[in-house]
Structure formats: structure tokens, C-alpha cells
Amino acid sequence: MQAVGRHEGFYGFASKPPGWAGSNNWGAIQCGHGPPCDGTDCFEAGDHTATGAAYRTCFRIYKSAEAGAAGLIRELYRRPSVAEALRTGDLSAVALAMRQTGYHETAPAIYAAALERNAAAIREALGEAPPSVAAGQRSSGSKLLELVWAGLFVGMAVRHRMPANRARRRNSR
């Protein structure tokens, strides 16, 4: 789940293209209607179909990073097949389930590779070894979910505190 948040909206801190800055949108979650967007809880930005054709749509704006993270979790877990795939830890199954439920239009193998790159970056940042879950073998669901939640909120806390800490240091000089 954390790899999805990093890939889709860089934990809600994406700043490009314009409109993403300050949206706290962890999952590139759309508003469910196309332009025009109302501007208070949706903004307009571009996306691409599976064939690469560009289109404009409305994406959600969340009041906080926590609300954006919760939005991503709700969006993924409201799809039973995605929730089941997340419990296995198999990124290919996650990508396929997300595609089959309309979350993204990318070929599942390409999306799974993107999730793996993001998961590898997360593991590297945390100093963790790659998982040893064999394909099709279930990992411990409660431990996995606990780690996902911890990762989401540690990431938010670090990102929220870093600018504040820098500001405090500047003001104390």
C-alpha cells in the first residue's frame, strides 16, 4: 500500500504537474466527474488512458496528509479483490486487481514493476531487506497491515516535521 501511495501521489506531496501541490492526494484519486472541477475539494489535471491518450479529469483535494492517506486506504480496501491481493504481498496480484477494478489503466506488469521500484526505494530508505514471501504464499496479514500503517504514518510524521523543524531552527537563531 505504501508503494501505491509513493507511486501515485508521492505520499500526497506531489508538486508536478500544477494542481497537485497541497492536494494531499496519496492515490491520484479522482473525484468521479470530469472538468469543470469545483476547486474546493477537486482540481483539474491530466491523466492518460491505457493506450496513452491524454485526457483531463478532476482529482480530489484532502485537507491533510492524514486524510489523503486514509482516502487511499479506503479506495484500495473498498475493492475486495485489491484488499485480498494486498494481504498476500504479491505486487503482481495487487497491480492486476487494481486494473480489474478500474483503479488504473496501466498494463498490470508495468504497474507491478513501478510498485516494486517504489517498494525497493522504501526498503532502502528504511534499511530493510527484500521480503521473502514466495509467490502465492500468504504473509502474516496482521503483521503486514501493522507495518503498512506504521510506514504510512511515520512517513507523514517525518515529512510534516521536517519543514517545521527547519523553521524552528531558523527562528531560534
N, C-alpha and C positions, 0 to 999 in steps of 0.2 A: 504494500500500500504506500509506503514511503517513497518507493521508486516511482510510482504513478504521480504522486504529488510533486516530486522533483522534476520529472519529465514534463508534465502537463503545464504547470504554472510556477515552477521553481519555488515551491512552498508558499505560493501566494505573493512572492516578491518579484515576479517577472516585471520588467520595466519596458520591454520591447515586444511587440510594436506598441505605439502610443495607445493609451487607454488602460493598459494592464497595470501601470504604476498605481499603487494604492488600492487595487481591487481586492486584494487578499484572496484571490481565486486560485485555490490549490489545484483544481482539477480541470481547468478550462471548461467549466460547467456553463452551459448555455441557459438562457432564460426561457427558452421554449417558444420564442417568437422571433421573427426577423425584424430588420430595421423598418421603421424607426424605433430606437430604443428610448426609454423614458429618461435615462440619465441619472436617476436617483438610486436605483438598485440594479441597473443594467447599463452596459456601454457597448458601442459598436466596434467590431474588429473583424479582421479577415480570418478565414479558415479555408481548408481545402477538402475536396471530396476524395474518394479512393482513387479516382482517375487523375487527380492533381489539379482539377478545375477549381479556381479560386471563387469564393463567394463571401458575402458579408452577412454577419449574424450578430445577435446580442448575447453578451456574456454577463454572468452575474457579478455583482459587486457585494462583498461581505464587509460588515462593519469592523471586523478584527481578523487577525490571523487565526485565532481560535475558532471563530465562526466559519472561516474558509476551510479549515481542517475538518471540522465537523460536517460541513457540506460535502466534502469529498468522501468521507466515511459513509454518510447517508446515501450518497449517489451510488457508491460501489455496493453497499450491503442491501440496497433495495432490489438488487438483481440477484436472485438466489443462486444462479449458476456462477456469477462472479464471486459471491461470498464463499461458495464451496471451493472454487479454484484458489482463492486467497488462502484458505485454510490448508491447502496442500503445499503451498510454497513453490509450485511449479509455474514459472513465469510464462511458459508457452501456453499453459492451460488458462492462465489469467488473461493473456492477450486474446486468445480465441474467444473466451466467454465475454470479454468486453466488446469485441467486434460483433459477436452474435446478438448481443443485447443493444446494439446501437450506440455504445459509448464512444467509439472511434471508428473511422473508416479505413484505417491503415491495414495492410496485409498483416495477419497475425504474426508471421515470422519476423517481419520488420519491426513491429511494435514490441514483440518479446525481446528482440535484440536491443532495442532502445531501453527497455526496462532493465535488462541485465547490465547495460553500461551504467545506468543510474544507480542500480543496486551495488555495483562494484565501486563506484565513486563514494557511495555512502559507507560501505565496508571499509574502504581505505581511510576515509576521514575518521572513522571510529577505531581504526586499528584492528578490525575483526578479520578472521579467516573466512573464506567462502563457505557456504553451507554444505553439509554433507548429506543432504536429503536426496536419495535416489529418485529417479523419475517414477512417478506414480505412487511413491511411498508417502504416507501422511506424516507430517511433522506433528509435534505436540501443539494442538490448536490453541490451548490456553497460553502456553509459553510464547508462541508466535504472536498472538494478539497482544500479550503484555509487552513484548519487545516493540511491536509496531506503535502502540500508544506511547511508550516511553520515547521512542525515536521521534515521533511527531512533536511531542511537547518539549523535549529537550531542544530540538531544532528551533522551535518557535521561541523558546526562552532565550537561547543564545542570540538569535537574530534580533530579538526585541531589546535585549540588554546591551548589546554591543554599541549601538549609537548612543544610548542613554549614558553608558559608562564613559564614552569619549567626551560627551557634552559635559558631564560632571567634572572630568579631569581638566577640561579647558576652563571651566568656570572657577575651579579651585586655584588656578594659577594666578 
